Each structure stands twice: as structure tokens, then as C-alpha cells.
Amino acid sequence: MMFKSFALFFLLFFSPSYLFAVEIDKGTGTEGAAQSQVVSSNQELAADPNQNKIPADKTAAEVTAPVPKTDVPASPDPGKENASAASYTSNPVAEKAVEKSITLFTEKIKERFSLYLQRSGEYVELMKDILKAYNIPEDIAFLPLIESGFNPNAYSVARAVGPWQFIASTAKKYGLTIDWWRDERKDPVKSTAAAANYLKDLYDMFGSWNLAMAAYNAGEGKILNALNRSKSDDYWALLNTRHIKKETKEYVPRFIAAKLIAANPRYYGFDDLVYRAPFEYDEVVLGSPIDLDVAARCAETSVDAIKDLNPEIRRWSTPANVRPYTLRIPFGKKAVFLTNLENIPEEERFSVARYTVKKGDTIKKISNKTEIPASVILELNDDDGGMKHLKAGETIYLPPKDKFHLDRDDRLGKRKVLKHRYRHAARKKQVRKIVVTSLDKKHIVADD
């Protein structure tokens, strides 16, 4: 088969996961009330298989609804299958799987799915434009409906993040930055471009958008293995095998169901949806970091509005390690922003705490004490190598205590470090116990 030659190489790849992403409360950074941000793969359905199916004598175009544009042109590449054009109604297995997903979205989690549809109004047209530029079928823009519910702050138990649910390794492979200051997986523009590149690679590998999406979920290695074991090149043929997990078997049917509902929500019982306004903004280029509350004042808006436009930013300010940095501000506010910024003294634009170095202090010791990475301390102090030997009494800059708070990744990282230290200490204790026991036995034998 055409896939065998790729198998060994691509088994080494990493892939994103859409497992159980959750809502993140913007105010506290905590999980919402146990609300799953994507559809759990273990949600069972029991419904009439004919329910919610479009009658043969009625087309989707006959149902009207106040929705964002969902027209999908033919694939830009004539040799490529369009993600919307692939027929499933002629395949009984596919038809049953899609109907099951439609029932899930229109009945069991209808209220939650309504929220996802309303959120889509903010991002779907933007994402379509980006996908089109990468020669990807535009209706792939509805994939975040099942990945994250179009929530930039979605976070899964597998530590996949953002609207496209990238894990860190895949995100970095496709050009997204993840560091102490920012996480570009949350950015709707940058993450969509990365997803387009990844999906394009997957399509080039499999020659099918269904298989490409399945690989986006499960990983290309697992799909290659499944195809080789089943002697098939069709996604739907894998649904009656044990070669892929239930989650991946549900993934493409849920995408198709979500796309159908998004195109005609009223037909499926989603009335009076209030879509969010499109993601529009102006950009300003900053030569040095500024606090987000300062940026909000300059743009005459709220801090939340600045955060919503720049979801990649993790801290109280724009990244100190990126100069210049392009900041998004509300549309139409560029002139007033620049005018207001000029009236703010430079020393009042970026907040830091001042720390007086004590005898014996090193960057590493200060880092351990404050839980601030050493690299960040160096970035805050524009270090050019002169901080290797600190002198007692000198002043260095640290994050401001009143504005800096650990985010979710910080807390998970801290937990991971403590867990590692505990295991290391436990291993040392166990080794010491074994050595002592061994010596005691030798002593007893010698006495005999």
C-alpha cells in the first residue's frame, strides 16, 4: 500500500489531542464548573437513527437562519477531495455515525452546543480566510466546534491548548511559541495557520480529508497502523474495527454533524442564536513592553478587551522578551492609543518589583525563592552577561507582586516539579533502606 513506506518514519511524530478540553474562567484562571469544552468521547446516545435527518425532498438551502456565511466552494486543488463534498449518506456506517452525533448535539448537549455556535461568529470567517490561503477546504474552519467550542482558553487533560487543541510538541513543530510570556496556541490567527500547515501535511500523507482529520485527532502513526492492519484506505472502514479508539471513530462523524448544524441551525432546532461579533482589531507595534492595564487606558477600553484580542499573552504585560511586539487593540483605536501612549512617561508604562541582592544570592537562588524562572529574571533585567556574579546591595528587577499571578501552566509545572522531588526523595530513601538491610544481614552472618 501507499502508506507502508511512510509508516516507520511517521510513527515518531507527535499529534494533538481533543480529549476533554475544559472552559477556563478568565477572572480566576480556574476550571469552570466541570463543564467539558469538547464533546466527551464516552457520551452514549440512544435515539431513533432517522431522527434529524434531512428529508430527501428537502435541501439544506430551503432552511434559512441568521448564521455566518457557510458556503463552501469546490476544493482549490481539483485533485483534492473537499472536506464538505465527501458524501456519507451512501454509506450506512457513516450515515448512522453522523446521525448519532446530530442527536448528541441537538438533544443531549444542546445548550452547550448553542454556546459553541454563538462563539463561532467571532472566529469562523477569519479562520476560513486563513485556511483558504493555505489551500485548505474552508469548512475545516468548523473543526474547533468539536475541538474547543471556539474557546481560545480551552485546556484539555492531555494539556492540549487553544481553539485547535495543540499539544506543546506539535505546536512548536509548526512554528508556535510557548514560553513564560506567551502561548501562541491560544491565538486564533497564529494557531489557525499552524493547524492549516499540519492538516495540509496530513492530507498530503493520506490523500483524504477524513483520514487527515482522524490523524489530527489520533496521530498519524496510529492511523497508518490502522490502515495497514485493516488493508483499507477508507476512514469509514475503520469504524467496525478495533484498530482505532472510540474517540477517533466519533471524531469525523461529529465534525460532519457539527458542520451541518452550523450551516442550518434553525433546521436542527437552534433558534434565536446571538452570534458574537467578528474578530476585528487594529495593531500597534511596541518597541518596549507595557502593562496591559496601561494598554487598556491608552486604547480607552478594558483590560479584558485587550486580553480577548491577545489571548496568547500570559502575564501582566506584553512579552519582555519580544521587541518589537505587535499588540492588538480594538478596531478604530490606533490613533487615540498612540496619542495617549505618548503622554505616559516611559518609566510608568511597565511595572516591575525591585529586589535588593543579599550576600550569597545568585540568580538560581533568587529563582528558587521567588518561583520565577532564571531566564525570565535575566530578560527583565536586559542581561548581557553581567548578572553571572551578583553583588550584595545591588538592585534587580522581578515581576510585580501585585500584578503577577501563577497561571494554569505555572501551577501544573510546579506540581510536576514537586512530584519529581518527592519521587527522587522516595527513591533515595528506598536505596538507603536496602543498603542498611544488606549490611545488617552481613553482620548477622558474621556473628554466627
N, C-alpha and C positions, 0 to 999 in steps of 0.2 A: 504493500500500500504506500501511498504518497507520504504518509505520516511517519513511517518507521524510521526513515533516515534522520528525522528530527528528534526522535524520542529521547535518546540518551542525553543529547545536548540540552533540551528544554526541560528535562526533569529537574535541572538545577535551578530553574527560575523560581522566584517568589511571586506570590499573587495576592491581590487584595481580598478582603472578606466582607460580606454584608451581614455577618451574624449579629443580630440583636443590638444594633446601634440604638442609643438612648438619647432622649431630649436632655439638653443641658440648660439649667436655669441661668440666665445671663447675670442676674444680680448676685448669686451666691456661688456659681460655678459647680453646683451640686446637681445630681441627677433629679429629674422630675419624678413625680410620684409613680415610680416603677413603670413608666409608660414606655413601651417598646417603640423605637423610632422607625424600625422597619418591621415588616411582617415576619413574625417568628415562623421558622420552618417547621415547627411541630404543631401548628394550629390545624386542627382537623375540621373537615367540612362534611355536612350531611345535608344534601339538597337535591331537588329534582334536577337531573342533568339538562333538561330542556329549559329550565328557568333562566331568564335574562338573555336568551339567545335572540339575535335579531332575526325576525321572520324573513323567509325567503322572498316575500313580495314587498319587503320594505327595506330601503337602503339607509345607511347611516346619514347620508346627506339630507334625508327628509326630516331629520330631527334637529331642531335649532336650539342653541344655547349660547349665553353670553360668555364665551370662552376665548382664551388667547388663540391666535392662529395656529391651526394644527395641520394645515395642508402639507402633504409630503410629496415632493417631486420625485421623478424617477432617479435612481442612483446616478450620481455624477459620472461614474465609470460604467459604461454599458456592459462591461464584462462582469460587473459585481452584482450580487443579489441585494435588493433593497430590504432593509430590516422590516419595513411595513408591508412590502409586497409579497413576502413569503406566505403562501396560503397554508392555513392549518385546518380549514373546515373539511377538506377532503381526506383528512387523516383522523380516524376515530379516536386514536390515543391522544393526539394533540387537541382535538375538539373537546374531549372530556376534561383534560387538564386545564384548558383555558376557561371552560365554563365553571369549573370548581373554584378557580381564582376569582372569577367575576362574582360568584356568590360570596366569597370571603369579603371582598371589598365593598359590596353593596349591602351586605347584611351584618356579618359578624363584627367588622371593624369600620362600619360606615362613618361614624362620627370622626374617627381619627383620620380616615382617608379623605374626608371632606377638608380637613385642615391641610393635608398634603396638597390637594388640588388647589386650594386657595393660595398656598405658598408658591405654587408653580408659576403663578402670574408674574412673580418678581424676576424669575431667572430663566424660564424656558426659552423665550425668544433670544436672549443673549447667548444661551448655550447652543441653540440651533445655528446661529450665525457662526459661532466658533467651529462647530462640527462641520458645517458646510465648507469652511475654509480649509479644513483638513481632509476633505473628500469623504466624509463620513455621512451616512444617511441621517437626515435631520431628526427623525423620530427617535433616534437613540437618546435625544435630549430628555425623554421621559423615563430613562433608566433610574435617575435619582428618586423617582416616586417610590420605587421598591428598595432602593439602597439606603436612603436617608430621609425621605419625605421632604426633600429640598431644604434640609436644615444644615447650614454651614457648620454648626457646632455639634452635629451628631457624632457620637462616640460609641464604638461597639466594644463588646467584651474581648474581642480579639485585638483591641487597640487600633482599629481602623477609624479614620477620622475624615470628616467633611462630607460634602454633598455626594462625592463619588466614592467615599469609603476606601481610601487608600491606606494600606499599612505602610510603615515607615520605609521599609526596604524598597518596595515598588515605587513609592513616591520619589525617593531620591534617585532611583534609576531613571525616572522620566523627568528629572530636572526640577523637582520641587524642593525648596529649602525647608528644613526643620531644625531649628536651633532654639536657644533660650529666649530669643526675642520674638520669633515669629514661627508660624506653622502654615506654610502655603497650601497645605491640603484643604484648609478651610476657605481659601479664596475661590469664589465661584468662577472667576475668569481663568486664573492660572491652573486650577485643578481640572477644569474642563479641557484645557489644551493638553494637559498631561494625559487625561483619560482618552482623548482623541488619538493621541500617539500610541497609547497602549492598545486600544481597540483596533487601530489600523494594523499594528503588528500581529495581533491575534487573527484578524481576518486574513491577512497575507499568509498566515500559517495554516489556517483551516479551510479557507475558501467559502465560509458560511458564517452569516451573522449570528445564527442561532448557536453554533458551536463557539464562535468568538465570545458571545455573552456568557455561555456556560463556563468557558475558560476564565473569563473575567471574575466569575464567582469562585470557581473551584481551583483554578490554577491550570496552566496549560499542560503540565506534566500529567495531571490526573485525567484530563480529557484525552490526551494522546494514548494513555494506557487503556482507557475505557474503549476507545475506538479500535485499538489493536486487538483487545480481548474479545470484543463483540463482532469483529470482522465487518464493521459498518463504517460509513462516513456520514451518517444522519443522526442529528441530535435526538429526534423523536424515537429512534430505535433503541436509545439507551434507557428510556423510561421504564421499560419492562425488564431491566437487568439489575444486577447488584453492583455494577461497575462504577456507578456514581452515587453520591449521597442523596438523601431525600431533598435536602435543601437545594441542590443543583437541579434535581428533577422538577422542582417547583419554580425555579428561577425564571426561565424563559416564558412559561405559561403566565406567570404573574406580570412579567413585562408586557406581554401582549394584552392581557386583561386591563392593566393599568392604562396602557396607551388607548385602548378602545374607549374606556370610560372618560379619559381626559378629552378625547375628541368630541364626545357627545354625552356630557354629564347628565343632562336632563332626561335623556332616554333611559338612563340607568337609575333614575330616582334622586339625583343630586340637584335639587332645586335651590335657587337663590344663593348660589355661591358668590362670595365677595372676594374677588381676586386682589392680591396685593399689587401695588403699583410697580411698574417695571424698574429694574435696577439701573438707575441713571445717576451720573455723577460728573463732577469736574475733577481735575487733577492739579496739584501743586507740587513742585519739586523743591525739596528742603535740603539745604546744604549741611544742616546740623540737626540733631534730634530735638523734638519739642514734646512737651507733655500733651496728652490727649485732651485734657481739660483746657489747656491753652489753645489747642487747635479748634476746639468747640467754640470757645469765646471768639476767636478770630473769624470763624465761619458763621457766627451768630446762630448756633444750633446747640443741640445737646451732646453730651459725651456718648450717650447710647447711639445717637445717629452716626457719629464718627466711627464707633466700633462696628456698627452694622455695615458700613461701607468698606471697612477694613478688617474683616474678621480674622485675617492672618496674624494681626498684632496680639501678642500675649501679655504685654506689660503696660505700665502706666504711660509709656511714651512711644514715639516712633523708634525703630531699632537704632541703637547707638553704634552698631557695627556695620551699618549701611549708609554710606554718604556718597552722593546724594540719595535721598529716599523720596519716592513718589507717593504722596498721600492723596487718597480720595476724599473729596468734600461734597456736600450737597450741590446738585446741579444749579448753576447760576450764581454761585457764591465766590467764585475765584477772585474777582476784583476786590470785593469787600474783605476777603480773607487777607490778601496781600497788603491792603491798606492798614488793616488792624494789626497785622503782624509787625509792620514797620514801627508802630507806636509802642511796642513792648520791648523793653531793654533785653538784650541777649541773655544776661545773667538771670532773668526771670522766666525764660522760656522752658528750661529743662531742669527738673528737680533732682537733686542728689542729697545724700546724707554725708556728713563729714566725719571721718573716723581718725582719731589720733593714734598713731602707731605706738605700741608699747614695747618695752625691751623684750627681745626674744621672738617678736612677731615675725611671721613670714606670710607670704600670700596664701600658702597652703593652710596654715593655722587659722588665718582670718576667714578663709573659705569654709573650713570645717565648723568654725564657731558661728558664722552667720548663715550657713547653708546657701551661700552664693557661689556658683562655680568660679574657679580661679580665672578662667578665660574671660568671664564677664567683668570681674574686677579689673582686669587689665584693659578691657575695652572701655570701661567707664573712665579710666584714667589716661586714655590715649597713650598707652605704654609703648615705648620704642625700645624696650630692653633695659631701661633704667630701674625697674622695680624688682630686680632679682635680689637686691640687698637693701631691705628697708632699714631706715634709721629711726630710733625712738624719738618721738616728738613730732615727726613729720605728719602731714595730713593727706589722707587719700579719700577718694570718693566711693560711696557704696549706694545701693538703691535706697530711696527714701522709705522709712518705716511706715509712714502714714499713707503711702500710695502703693507700695509693693506688697502683693499677696501671692502666696503659692497657688498655682492653678492646678488643674486635674493631673496634668503630666508631672508636675513637680511632686505632688503627693504620691503618685504611683511610683515615681523614681525613688523617692525617699523610702517608701515601703520596701521596694526591691533591695535597696542598699542594706536596710535593717535586717531583712530576711537573709541576705547573703552573710552578713556579720554573725547572725545567730547560728546559721549552719556551720560557718567556719569555726566558731567557738565550740559548738557541739562536737564537731569532728576532732578538734584538739583535745577536748575532754575525754572523748572515747579512746583516742590513741594513748593518752596518758594512763587511763584505766587499764588498757590492755598491757602496757609495759609494766605497770606496777604488779598486776596479777601474775605475769610471767616471771618476774623477779621473785615474788613470794613463793611460787611453786619450786623454783630452783633452790631457794633457801630451805624449804621443807625437805626436799630430796637430799640435800647435803647433810642435814641433821640426822636423817635416817642412816 
